[in-house]
Amino acid sequence: MIYIIDGYNVMHVIEQGDGIAAADLDEKRRRFIEQVISHAAVTGDKTTIVFDSVLAKSPAFNNINGSDVAVVFASASESADIIIGKLV
């Protein structure tokens, strides 16, 4: 199976809609990615996690070594929704 995940949308659901404080964002994002990597390692599913980013000039695609997981940071000109649409 192949999964394409809107990272921040799923993270907000995990936080039960309470939001994620900016000070906690990097750590919570790292933990979320680790959970997805662990799941993919057990299931063998290929997974792409897409995060919005307003700082990047262009999307950045990063394959996680030793896993079937890729992490994509969108850009100010190309949102996570647009990238997900293209991947689908």
Contacts in CASP RR format, 6 or more apart in sequence:
PFRMAT RR
TARGET T0000
AUTHOR 0000-0000-0000
METHOD contacts of the structure
MODEL  1
MIYIIDGYNVMHVIEQGDGIAAADLDEKRRRFIEQVISHAAVTGDKTTIV
FDSVLAKSPAFNNINGSDVAVVFASASESADIIIGKLV
1 43 0 8 1.000
1 45 0 8 1.000
1 46 0 8 1.000
2 45 0 8 1.000
2 46 0 8 1.000
2 47 0 8 1.000
2 48 0 8 1.000
3 45 0 8 1.000
3 46 0 8 1.000
3 47 0 8 1.000
3 48 0 8 1.000
4 47 0 8 1.000
4 48 0 8 1.000
4 50 0 8 1.000
4 84 0 8 1.000
4 87 0 8 1.000
4 88 0 8 1.000
5 36 0 8 1.000
5 47 0 8 1.000
5 48 0 8 1.000
5 49 0 8 1.000
5 50 0 8 1.000
6 50 0 8 1.000
6 80 0 8 1.000
6 81 0 8 1.000
6 84 0 8 1.000
7 32 0 8 1.000
7 49 0 8 1.000
7 50 0 8 1.000
7 51 0 8 1.000
7 80 0 8 1.000
8 51 0 8 1.000
8 52 0 8 1.000
8 80 0 8 1.000
10 32 0 8 1.000
11 20 0 8 1.000
11 28 0 8 1.000
11 29 0 8 1.000
11 32 0 8 1.000
12 19 0 8 1.000
12 20 0 8 1.000
14 32 0 8 1.000
15 28 0 8 1.000
20 28 0 8 1.000
29 51 0 8 1.000
32 49 0 8 1.000
33 49 0 8 1.000
33 64 0 8 1.000
33 69 0 8 1.000
33 71 0 8 1.000
36 47 0 8 1.000
36 49 0 8 1.000
36 69 0 8 1.000
37 64 0 8 1.000
37 67 0 8 1.000
37 69 0 8 1.000
39 45 0 8 1.000
39 47 0 8 1.000
40 46 0 8 1.000
40 47 0 8 1.000
40 67 0 8 1.000
40 68 0 8 1.000
40 69 0 8 1.000
41 67 0 8 1.000
44 68 0 8 1.000
45 68 0 8 1.000
46 68 0 8 1.000
46 69 0 8 1.000
47 68 0 8 1.000
47 69 0 8 1.000
47 70 0 8 1.000
48 69 0 8 1.000
48 70 0 8 1.000
48 71 0 8 1.000
48 72 0 8 1.000
48 87 0 8 1.000
49 69 0 8 1.000
49 70 0 8 1.000
49 71 0 8 1.000
49 72 0 8 1.000
50 72 0 8 1.000
50 74 0 8 1.000
50 80 0 8 1.000
50 83 0 8 1.000
50 84 0 8 1.000
50 87 0 8 1.000
51 71 0 8 1.000
51 72 0 8 1.000
51 73 0 8 1.000
51 74 0 8 1.000
51 80 0 8 1.000
52 74 0 8 1.000
52 79 0 8 1.000
52 80 0 8 1.000
53 60 0 8 1.000
53 73 0 8 1.000
53 74 0 8 1.000
53 75 0 8 1.000
53 76 0 8 1.000
54 75 0 8 1.000
54 76 0 8 1.000
55 76 0 8 1.000
56 73 0 8 1.000
56 74 0 8 1.000
56 75 0 8 1.000
56 76 0 8 1.000
57 75 0 8 1.000
57 76 0 8 1.000
57 77 0 8 1.000
58 75 0 8 1.000
58 77 0 8 1.000
58 78 0 8 1.000
59 72 0 8 1.000
59 73 0 8 1.000
59 74 0 8 1.000
59 75 0 8 1.000
59 78 0 8 1.000
59 83 0 8 1.000
60 72 0 8 1.000
60 73 0 8 1.000
60 75 0 8 1.000
61 70 0 8 1.000
61 71 0 8 1.000
61 72 0 8 1.000
62 70 0 8 1.000
62 71 0 8 1.000
62 72 0 8 1.000
62 73 0 8 1.000
63 69 0 8 1.000
63 70 0 8 1.000
64 70 0 8 1.000
64 71 0 8 1.000
72 80 0 8 1.000
72 83 0 8 1.000
74 80 0 8 1.000
74 82 0 8 1.000
74 83 0 8 1.000
END
